[in-house]
């Protein structure tokens, strides 16, 4: 009898500057990531967290707390044979707690949410390279830059407002895809996938059911057992629905993850390459 490949789910919560990690508690997580200026979102429910962490999170994310420094949450998942990979990283926006005895904290999170209130003013007189402006935007957002677009000159780039809004402005100025994924600011050409990211999907590699066709391409559900990246290439190899087979670029990536229940999958929306 073949042994099951145990699933692994880990939540990290920043407490007093230290990332405390939890694996053995009951964890339920659901969210969605976008390859555009929309913030990635995640809701995590975790039961019976230690009192210190519970009190810290509830106090620090209270609307009555004047300390508005960001509180980081990370979500990672995988299989025992391959270990975990990062699914989501972002700021805790709000928290609630259920009634005892099984106390469950619900954490709502969004990428770079703290930067929405960080008002800045930036201007690049004359002409500047898209790569240079992208580097400055990444610095403003305290993110690592992954620049994979064709470089070009941008005339008279200027911005004033919440720092996170630069993601949208930069994308329009350069006519490129600009988005935040975990700790990276990604800038890429709209018709190309990010480099070194290919997920091959078939019934034998975790695809659930058959792909659903959409006005932009496909929507497909598959098990969390591979590293999948927003903006990456999705290669469909369906035996039942062969007309959809081919290469697609992921522009939206949902996830539903539990460590003690049935859901443990990605839902990818992708456009035909």
VOPAGU-2260 file (C-alpha; in pm, 1 decimal, decimal comma):
REM VOPAGU-2260
SITE   aa  ch    i         X         Y         Z
SITE  UNK   A    0       0,0       0,0       0,0
SITE  UNK   A    1     140,3     338,1    -104,7
SITE  UNK   A    2     203,6     572,3     185,4
SITE  UNK   A    3      28,0     909,0     169,8
SITE  UNK   A    4     248,2    1212,7     116,3
SITE  UNK   A    5     163,0    1414,2     426,9
SITE  UNK   A    6      56,4    1774,4     371,5
SITE  UNK   A    7     235,1    2053,9     557,1
SITE  UNK   A    8      87,3    2395,4     643,6
SITE  UNK   A    9     276,9    2663,8     834,3
SITE  UNK   A   10     165,9    3008,0     951,7
SITE  UNK   A   11     419,8    3264,9    1067,2
SITE  UNK   A   12     306,3    3560,7    1278,3
SITE  UNK   A   13     535,7    3849,9    1366,5
SITE  UNK   A   14     530,2    3909,8    1741,8
SITE  UNK   A   15     754,0    4181,9    1886,2
SITE  UNK   A   16     982,9    4167,9    1584,2
SITE  UNK   A   17    1012,8    3787,2    1586,4
SITE  UNK   A   18     833,8    3552,8    1344,1
SITE  UNK   A   19     662,6    3279,2    1547,8
SITE  UNK   A   20     576,0    2974,4    1335,9
SITE  UNK   A   21     285,5    2732,3    1383,3
SITE  UNK   A   22     228,4    2396,1    1213,1
SITE  UNK   A   23      47,8    2164,7    1453,6
SITE  UNK   A   24    -258,4    2381,2    1523,7
SITE  UNK   A   25    -578,7    2371,8    1321,4
SITE  UNK   A   26    -520,5    2606,8    1025,9
SITE  UNK   A   27    -764,7    2717,9     755,3
SITE  UNK   A   28    -650,8    2969,7     491,8
SITE  UNK   A   29    -811,9    3115,0     182,4
SITE  UNK   A   30    -702,0    3394,0     -46,3
SITE  UNK   A   31    -641,4    3532,0    -392,5
SITE  UNK   A   32    -344,2    3691,8    -569,6
SITE  UNK   A   33    -351,6    3925,5    -869,1
SITE  UNK   A   34     -97,3    4001,4   -1140,9
SITE  UNK   A   35    -200,1    4367,6   -1138,6
SITE  UNK   A   36    -219,8    4659,9    -896,2
SITE  UNK   A   37    -484,1    4495,5    -674,9
SITE  UNK   A   38    -359,6    4387,0    -334,4
SITE  UNK   A   39    -327,0    4015,4    -273,7
SITE  UNK   A   40    -564,9    3904,2       1,9
SITE  UNK   A   41    -560,7    3622,1     254,3
SITE  UNK   A   42    -780,0    3518,6     547,0
SITE  UNK   A   43    -628,6    3279,2     799,3
SITE  UNK   A   44    -810,0    3104,0    1083,4
SITE  UNK   A   45    -587,8    2944,1    1344,4
SITE  UNK   A   46    -710,1    2775,5    1662,9
SITE  UNK   A   47    -569,0    2769,6    2013,6
SITE  UNK   A   48    -270,1    2997,1    1959,9
SITE  UNK   A   49     -63,7    3061,7    2272,7
SITE  UNK   A   50    -195,4    3343,2    2493,3
SITE  UNK   A   51      99,3    3578,2    2436,4
SITE  UNK   A   52      58,8    3573,7    2058,9
SITE  UNK   A   53    -319,5    3595,3    2079,3
SITE  UNK   A   54    -314,3    3899,5    2308,0
SITE  UNK   A   55     -38,4    4068,2    2106,6
SITE  UNK   A   56    -222,9    4030,7    1775,5
SITE  UNK   A   57    -561,5    4135,3    1913,3
SITE  UNK   A   58    -411,6    4441,7    2082,0
SITE  UNK   A   59    -178,9    4548,9    1799,7
SITE  UNK   A   60    -439,5    4516,5    1523,3
SITE  UNK   A   61    -715,5    4685,4    1720,5
SITE  UNK   A   62    -855,7    5001,8    1555,4
SITE  UNK   A   63    -802,3    5175,1    1892,6
SITE  UNK   A   64    -428,6    5104,4    1889,8
SITE  UNK   A   65    -225,0    5405,6    1773,8
SITE  UNK   A   66      80,8    5192,5    1697,6
SITE  UNK   A   67      34,5    5147,3    1322,4
SITE  UNK   A   68     355,5    4959,6    1241,3
SITE  UNK   A   69     293,1    4661,9    1009,7
SITE  UNK   A   70     238,3    4313,6    1157,2
SITE  UNK   A   71     355,3    4046,9     914,8
SITE  UNK   A   72     188,0    3712,1     842,6
SITE  UNK   A   73     331,3    3438,1     622,4
SITE  UNK   A   74     154,4    3128,3     492,2
SITE  UNK   A   75     350,3    2833,0     355,3
SITE  UNK   A   76     234,9    2491,4     238,9
SITE  UNK   A   77     360,1    2178,9      68,3
SITE  UNK   A   78     412,5    1806,5     105,9
SITE  UNK   A   79     643,3    1610,6     331,1
SITE  UNK   A   80     838,7    1481,9      30,4
SITE  UNK   A   81     905,8    1831,6    -106,5
SITE  UNK   A   82     878,0    2050,1     208,2
SITE  UNK   A   83     692,4    2381,4     214,0
SITE  UNK   A   84     705,4    2687,4     -12,2
SITE  UNK   A   85     578,1    3038,0      52,1
SITE  UNK   A   86     216,5    3090,8     -55,7
SITE  UNK   A   87     144,9    3436,1      84,9
SITE  UNK   A   88     316,7    3711,7     279,3
SITE  UNK   A   89     148,3    4035,2     384,7
SITE  UNK   A   90      33,8    4271,5     658,9
SITE  UNK   A   91    -233,7    4176,8     910,5
SITE  UNK   A   92    -517,3    4423,9     852,4
SITE  UNK   A   93    -763,1    4310,1    1120,7
SITE  UNK   A   94    -823,5    4029,5    1369,4
SITE  UNK   A   95   -1117,8    3878,9    1556,1
SITE  UNK   A   96   -1145,3    3598,4    1808,3
SITE  UNK   A   97   -1414,9    3335,6    1856,6
SITE  UNK   A   98   -1576,4    3224,5    2180,6
SITE  UNK   A   99   -1400,5    2955,8    2390,2
SITE  UNK   A  100   -1336,6    2669,3    2449,1
SITE  UNK   A  101   -1167,3    2629,6    2106,5
SITE  UNK   A  102   -1047,2    2985,7    2060,2
SITE  UNK   A  103    -996,3    3066,0    1692,6
SITE  UNK   A  104    -831,3    3385,8    1569,9
SITE  UNK   A  105    -934,7    3509,7    1225,8
SITE  UNK   A  106    -669,2    3723,8    1058,6
SITE  UNK   A  107    -742,2    3927,5     746,9
SITE  UNK   A  108    -428,7    4021,4     556,0
SITE  UNK   A  109    -322,8    4213,6     245,0
SITE  UNK   A  110       9,4    4266,6      69,3
SITE  UNK   A  111     198,6    4587,0     150,6
SITE  UNK   A  112    -111,3    4724,9     322,2
SITE  UNK   A  113      93,2    4948,6     552,6
SITE  UNK   A  114     230,0    5131,1     247,1
SITE  UNK   A  115    -117,1    5257,5     151,3
SITE  UNK   A  116     -85,4    5523,7     420,1
SITE  UNK   A  117     278,0    5608,8     347,0
SITE  UNK   A  118     235,6    5935,8     153,0
SITE  UNK   A  119     528,1    6025,4     -72,0
SITE  UNK   A  120     610,0    6252,2    -363,1
SITE  UNK   A  121     843,3    6141,7    -641,6
SITE  UNK   A  122     933,9    6295,6    -978,1
SITE  UNK   A  123    1174,9    6199,5   -1255,2
SITE  UNK   A  124    1227,2    6508,1   -1474,6
SITE  UNK   A  125    1309,9    6450,1   -1838,9
SITE  UNK   A  126    1344,8    6089,1   -1947,0
SITE  UNK   A  127    1427,2    5794,9   -1719,8
SITE  UNK   A  128    1451,6    5424,2   -1785,8
SITE  UNK   A  129    1159,3    5207,4   -1675,2
SITE  UNK   A  130    1407,5    4987,2   -1487,5
SITE  UNK   A  131    1538,7    5285,4   -1289,1
SITE  UNK   A  132    1189,9    5403,3   -1191,9
SITE  UNK   A  133    1094,8    5046,4   -1100,3
SITE  UNK   A  134    1398,5    5024,4    -872,8
SITE  UNK   A  135    1291,9    5343,4    -694,1
SITE  UNK   A  136     933,1    5222,2    -654,0
SITE  UNK   A  137    1054,3    4891,6    -509,7
SITE  UNK   A  138    1270,2    5085,4    -265,4
SITE  UNK   A  139     972,1    5300,1    -159,9
SITE  UNK   A  140     771,0    4983,2     -93,3
SITE  UNK   A  141    1064,3    4807,2      77,3
SITE  UNK   A  142    1038,2    4518,5    -167,6
SITE  UNK   A  143    1287,1    4323,9    -377,9
SITE  UNK   A  144    1265,7    4411,9    -747,5
SITE  UNK   A  145    1218,5    4144,0   -1014,7
SITE  UNK   A  146    1247,2    4340,2   -1339,6
SITE  UNK   A  147    1163,5    4122,4   -1639,7
SITE  UNK   A  148    1020,6    4376,6   -1882,5
SITE  UNK   A  149    1168,1    4525,8   -2196,8
SITE  UNK   A  150    1336,8    4844,4   -2079,1
SITE  UNK   A  151    1217,3    5173,2   -2225,9
SITE  UNK   A  152    1234,5    5547,8   -2166,4
SITE  UNK   A  153     957,7    5713,2   -1963,8
SITE  UNK   A  154     907,9    6088,5   -1994,9
SITE  UNK   A  155     840,0    6310,9   -1692,9
SITE  UNK   A  156     735,2    6040,5   -1448,2
SITE  UNK   A  157     578,5    6192,1   -1137,2
SITE  UNK   A  158     375,1    6064,1    -847,0
SITE  UNK   A  159     222,1    6198,4    -527,1
SITE  UNK   A  160       7,3    5997,6    -286,0
SITE  UNK   A  161       5,5    5668,8     -99,1
SITE  UNK   A  162     320,2    5475,5    -185,1
SITE  UNK   A  163     136,7    5156,4    -282,8
SITE  UNK   A  164     -55,4    5341,1    -556,0
SITE  UNK   A  165     270,9    5366,0    -749,5
SITE  UNK   A  166     216,0    5004,7    -859,5
SITE  UNK   A  167     -77,4    5111,9   -1074,7
SITE  UNK   A  168      86,0    5432,8   -1196,8
SITE  UNK   A  169     407,9    5252,5   -1295,0
SITE  UNK   A  170     214,6    4987,8   -1488,5
SITE  UNK   A  171      26,8    5251,7   -1687,7
SITE  UNK   A  172     337,4    5461,3   -1750,9
SITE  UNK   A  173     532,6    5166,5   -1889,2
SITE  UNK   A  174     237,9    4972,1   -2037,9
SITE  UNK   A  175     358,5    4663,9   -1848,9
SITE  UNK   A  176     233,6    4428,2   -1580,3
SITE  UNK   A  177     338,5    4549,8   -1234,7
SITE  UNK   A  178     234,9    4365,9    -920,3
SITE  UNK   A  179     340,1    4271,3    -569,0
SITE  UNK   A  180     381,3    3904,5    -481,6
SITE  UNK   A  181     497,8    3831,8    -128,0
SITE  UNK   A  182     821,4    4030,2     -83,2
SITE  UNK   A  183     877,0    4113,0    -451,5
SITE  UNK   A  184     774,2    4388,5    -689,2
SITE  UNK   A  185     745,9    4219,7   -1028,7
SITE  UNK   A  186     761,7    4415,8   -1353,8
SITE  UNK   A  187     710,4    4217,5   -1674,7
SITE  UNK   A  188     583,1    4247,1   -2030,4
SITE  UNK   A  189     210,0    4172,8   -2051,7
SITE  UNK   A  190     247,7    3907,0   -2319,1
SITE  UNK   A  191     527,4    3714,3   -2146,8
SITE  UNK   A  192     552,7    3492,6   -1841,7
SITE  UNK   A  193     807,3    3541,8   -1565,6
SITE  UNK   A  194    1128,2    3349,3   -1620,3
SITE  UNK   A  195    1198,5    2999,3   -1491,5
SITE  UNK   A  196     841,2    2929,1   -1381,5
SITE  UNK   A  197     659,2    2648,3   -1561,5
SITE  UNK   A  198     382,7    2435,0   -1410,8
SITE  UNK   A  199     275,8    2133,1   -1616,2
SITE  UNK   A  200     -77,0    2019,8   -1531,7
SITE  UNK   A  201    -242,5    1688,7   -1612,1
SITE  UNK   A  202    -456,6    1436,5   -1426,2
SITE  UNK   A  203    -137,8    1265,0   -1307,3
SITE  UNK   A  204      19,1    1586,9   -1173,0
SITE  UNK   A  205    -267,0    1702,1    -951,6
SITE  UNK   A  206    -521,8    1864,8   -1183,5
SITE  UNK   A  207    -874,2    1837,5   -1039,3
SITE  UNK   A  208   -1142,8    1778,6   -1301,4
SITE  UNK   A  209   -1105,3    1957,6   -1635,2
SITE  UNK   A  210   -1017,0    2321,1   -1709,8
SITE  UNK   A  211   -1303,2    2567,5   -1744,0
SITE  UNK   A  212   -1286,4    2801,6   -2043,0
SITE  UNK   A  213   -1327,5    3175,5   -1981,0
SITE  UNK   A  214   -1332,0    3488,5   -2198,1
SITE  UNK   A  215    -958,7    3533,3   -2134,1
SITE  UNK   A  216    -841,5    3172,8   -2133,7
SITE  UNK   A  217    -896,9    2908,4   -1867,9
SITE  UNK   A  218    -965,8    2854,4   -1500,1
SITE  UNK   A  219    -829,0    2536,3   -1347,5
SITE  UNK   A  220    -809,4    2377,5   -1001,9
SITE  UNK   A  221    -514,7    2164,4    -889,8
SITE  UNK   A  222    -354,9    2026,6    -575,3
SITE  UNK   A  223     -91,4    2220,0    -385,6
SITE  UNK   A  224     212,5    2007,0    -448,2
SITE  UNK   A  225     418,0    2219,8    -685,0
SITE  UNK   A  226     568,5    2566,3    -661,9
SITE  UNK   A  227     337,5    2788,8    -866,5
SITE  UNK   A  228     408,2    3156,3    -932,3
SITE  UNK   A  229     181,1    3443,2   -1022,7
SITE  UNK   A  230     270,4    3551,1   -1375,7
SITE  UNK   A  231     426,4    3212,7   -1446,3
SITE  UNK   A  232     359,8    2971,5   -1732,5
SITE  UNK   A  233      86,8    2709,3   -1698,9
SITE  UNK   A  234     106,3    2418,8   -1946,3
SITE  UNK   A  235    -219,0    2220,9   -1972,7
SITE  UNK   A  236    -206,1    1854,7   -2080,1
SITE  UNK   A  237    -564,0    1732,0   -2046,6
SITE  UNK   A  238    -653,6    1389,5   -2186,5
SITE  UNK   A  239   -1029,7    1454,8   -2167,3
SITE  UNK   A  240   -1044,9    1816,4   -2289,2
SITE  UNK   A  241    -761,3    1833,3   -2540,1
SITE  UNK   A  242    -880,8    2150,3   -2715,6
SITE  UNK   A  243    -762,4    2360,9   -2418,7
SITE  UNK   A  244    -415,3    2208,7   -2413,1
SITE  UNK   A  245    -128,6    2452,4   -2451,2
SITE  UNK   A  246      55,4    2730,4   -2271,5
SITE  UNK   A  247    -108,2    3000,0   -2057,7
SITE  UNK   A  248      12,1    3288,6   -1839,6
SITE  UNK   A  249    -130,0    3299,2   -1485,6
SITE  UNK   A  250    -291,6    3634,6   -1405,8
SITE  UNK   A  251    -488,8    3533,4   -1096,1
SITE  UNK   A  252    -412,8    3269,2    -837,4
SITE  UNK   A  253    -655,6    3166,2    -564,5
SITE  UNK   A  254    -582,9    2918,9    -287,2
SITE  UNK   A  255    -780,4    2720,6     -30,3
SITE  UNK   A  256    -564,7    2543,3     226,6
SITE  UNK   A  257    -632,5    2339,3     540,4
SITE  UNK   A  258    -420,5    2097,4     736,8
SITE  UNK   A  259    -706,9    1895,0     889,1
SITE  UNK   A  260    -982,5    1915,2     630,0
SITE  UNK   A  261   -1029,6    1841,5     258,9
SITE  UNK   A  262    -934,7    2167,3      73,2
SITE  UNK   A  263    -571,8    2184,6     -32,9
SITE  UNK   A  264    -558,3    2337,6    -377,0
SITE  UNK   A  265    -483,3    2626,3    -611,7
SITE  UNK   A  266    -734,4    2784,2    -849,2
SITE  UNK   A  267    -553,3    2953,0   -1137,9
SITE  UNK   A  268    -698,8    3187,2   -1398,2
SITE  UNK   A  269    -472,3    3219,1   -1699,6
SITE  UNK   A  270    -471,7    3374,7   -2045,8
SITE  UNK   A  271    -357,9    3196,4   -2359,5
SITE  UNK   A  272       2,2    3277,6   -2441,6
